[in-house]
Amino acid sequence: MERRTTICNRSWLFFILYVTKEYFSRVIFVYLASMEAALNIENVCVGEIRLLAFRGVPDGFRLCDGAELETIQYPGLGMVLRDRFGKASGLTFRLPNLCGRLPIGAGQGPGLSERLVGAVGGERKVELTGQHLPAHSHGFYASRSEADQAAPDATRGLGTLSSQVKMYLPVQAGSTSYTLDVTTIGGVADVRPPVHDNIMPTIPLNYVIATEGLMPFAVDPYAEVSDPLQWVATSILERSAFLGEVRFFATTNLPMDWLPCNGRIVLIRNFPSLYALLGNAFGGNRDEGTFALPDLRGLAIEGFADATVAPFGKPYGSSSIALTEAEIADHSHIVKGIAGANAVQKTSSPGANNMISAISVRQGGSYKAAAMFNKPTHDVHQLTQLSADTIGMAGGNESGRADPHDNMQPYLALTAGISLMGEFPF
């Protein structure tokens, strides 16, 4: 009987301890949650980057402009960033610089190169060289009409020679081919910058980075959260938005108090605080009591640099580029001829399978070679440009213009939304 009483007492003791643990666990949970609200803990991580659709920088943030900061003044941010965004002295570090740049995801995507955090690349303008042009050829024309002029000039091309002179030779008849001096055919461009814009449709906004808040730590988003204390720690990482903040969502459905950034015209009286930030920077009419939300559809977003590059909130750039003659890199083509064939194989009339050979002039019953070539010269005064029809056009479409090429860098389409509620940033 005494043993049974002891076992019963121990069971009750374990039960009381279990209930006490669960009770205090919930008490601690409620206490921490209430303390978070009471102390107004900022729901932002140090080093978090946010995108704002207005000018200015809220307290606790700095513009992502690559500035050098002192570690003693921003110890948490210095610990997080270290030297990822540029070398600095031992007592300083650099902020990420998104002025005039687009953010991309760090790491290595399928079929893509690895991009480490802080790596930079890309160009606003692309300089074209001869190697950037596709392999192509130009036709070399000669008239079937009989030649009527001995000296070349800009109004003449090659013509059909008299029956006493032979110059054209079938390609297969030549034993040796040769390349004429590169100055025989001039380059297609003169002194002009061989560059073209490489900006996709873009709109400049402000990227800012948090200098204060919670230190980031790893949280497994797929782990089942059963411990209330772990739930509290995880919930602290949920972000509270600024009014006018822009975020991306991987869904077409946006949370409450968010609207898609699709250029919608809204009434000022419905969103007076948001209008105080945006004004009519994105459209609308103040006299009519309206303003527009940012329209980010199909646009990349870069950090605002200054109005000389692009005005704040104004899209620019192109999704495709059609190269013009002025954007073709300076390059030359070579002219080939044939030597070593006898006069019997030559003809006076040009043909599609002919190449230039030495001129053979009939004298009596035989043919003798006539002078046709001289030493190359780079003196432009000693050169005569033939008619433009002498060399055929290469490239372009049926209308004679270049087809546009894609000017979009690798991207991922997401839904951009703007916060209608939240903390006023100033």
Secondary structure, DSSP 8 states (H G I E B T S, - for coil): -HHHHHHHHHHHHHHHHHHHHHHHHHHHHHHHHHHHHHTT----BTT-EEEESSSS--TTEEESB--EEETTTSHHHHHHHTTTT----TTEEE--B-BT-----SB--TTS--B-TT-----SEEE--GGGS------B-EEEEE---SS--TT--EEE--TTEEEEEEGGG-SEEEE--GGGS--S--SS--EEE---SEEEEEEEEESSSB------TTS----HHHHHHHHTTS---BTTEEEEESSS---TTEEESB--EEEGGGSHHHHHHHTTTTS--TTTTEEE--B-TT-EEEE---TTT--TT--B--SEE---GGGS-------EEEES--GGG-BSS--TTEEEEEEEEEETTEEEEE---------GGG-----GGGB---S--TTSS---EE---S----EEEEESSSB---
